[in-house]
Every structure is written in C-alpha cells, then in structure tokens.
C-alpha cells in the first residue's frame, strides 16, 4: 500500500477517477474539431459531437484521494488531503500558521 493512502480514509471510487481520465482524452481528441466548428458557427454539427467532448464537463479532482469538492487548484488536491499532508510536513514550503 502507498504511504499516502495510509493517511486517508476518504478515497473516491476508482471508477470516478477513470471516468474523468476518459473525459479528458475525449476532450483532447475533439478539441480541434470543436474549435473549427465553433469558428464556422456550425452549431448543428457541434451538437452531433459526443457529450463528453465538451471541456465544460471536466471537473478537477484531487490527485491523491480523487475527491471532487473543495479542490485547491495550486496544489491539485482537496482541502482535506492538503491539510493532512501539510500537518505531516509532506508539502514543501507549507507550514501551519501560528501567531
């Protein structure tokens, strides 16, 4: 078992993370076609593309736990994961504030 997984009890199901990876591939695959159709204004053809080809359907997920909510973009992880790793001293340059 991975060291960081020992810290976490809140892991997302792998199906969710795999689905997100598939969506990212689909968006990348159709990006050029979407841009061209948008430029032409051909919204009928744009509607025929797969639903997951739209970048709006992507969501940010924590790289460690896969959690979708409370995502900190700068660190690519959820607030819960960030807090646990920061308190454990595993994130360089991050210290707990005290005054």
N, C-alpha and C positions, 0 to 999 in steps of 0.2 A: 504494500500500500504506500502511496506517496505521502511524504511528510506533511504537506499542507492539508491533505484530506483528513488527517487525524484530527486537525483542529476544528473541522466543520461538520455540523450536523445538518446543515441546510443546503443540500445539493439538489440541483434541478435534475429531472429525469434526462437521461442521455438522448431520448427521442426528441426533446425540445431543442437541445443544442445541435443535434444532427439536422433537424428541420431548418434551423437558422443557417447552417452551413450550405444546405441545398439552395435556400433562397438567395444567398449571396452569389452562388455560382450562376443561378438563373439570371439575376440582375446584371452580372458582368457579361454574360453571354448575349443578352439582348440590348445592351446599353447603346451600341452604335445604331442599331435599327430603330430604337425608340427615339434617339436624338434626331435621326433623319426624318422620321415620320412627324415628329413634333415641329420640325423646321418647315416641312411642307404644309402642315396643318391638316394632315390626313387622320382625323380622329377616329374614323371608322376602322381603318387598318390598325390603328393603335389599340383599339378595343379588342381586336382579334388576338393580340399577343397574350401569353399566359398571365394570369393574375399576379403570380409571384415575380414577374419581370419588372414590376414597378418598385423603385427604390423606397417608396413610402412604406412598403410592407416589411422592411427590415427593422429590427429592433436591436438595441445594444444589450449585450448580455455579459455578465461577469466572466472573465477568463478563468477564474478559479472555481467558482461554485455554479455558474450558469444562471444565476438569479437575474431576472429581468428588471425588477423595480429597484429604485434608489441607486442608480448607476452613477459612479463618479468617472466622468469621461477622461480626466487627466491620468488616472491610474488604471483605467479599463477594468474596474471591479466594483462590486456593490459596496455599500457603506458598511455592511456587517463584516464582510471579508476584509475590507480596508482596516477597520477598527481592530480586528483580531490580529492581523499581520503587523500593524503599526505598534500595537501594545507588546507584541512578541519581539519587536525590533527587527523584523524581516524586510521592512521597506526602507531603503537608504535615504537619509536626509529628512525623515519624518520622525518628530518627537512629540510626546504628549505635552500639551501646554500646561504650565503652572505659573501662577503669579501671586 
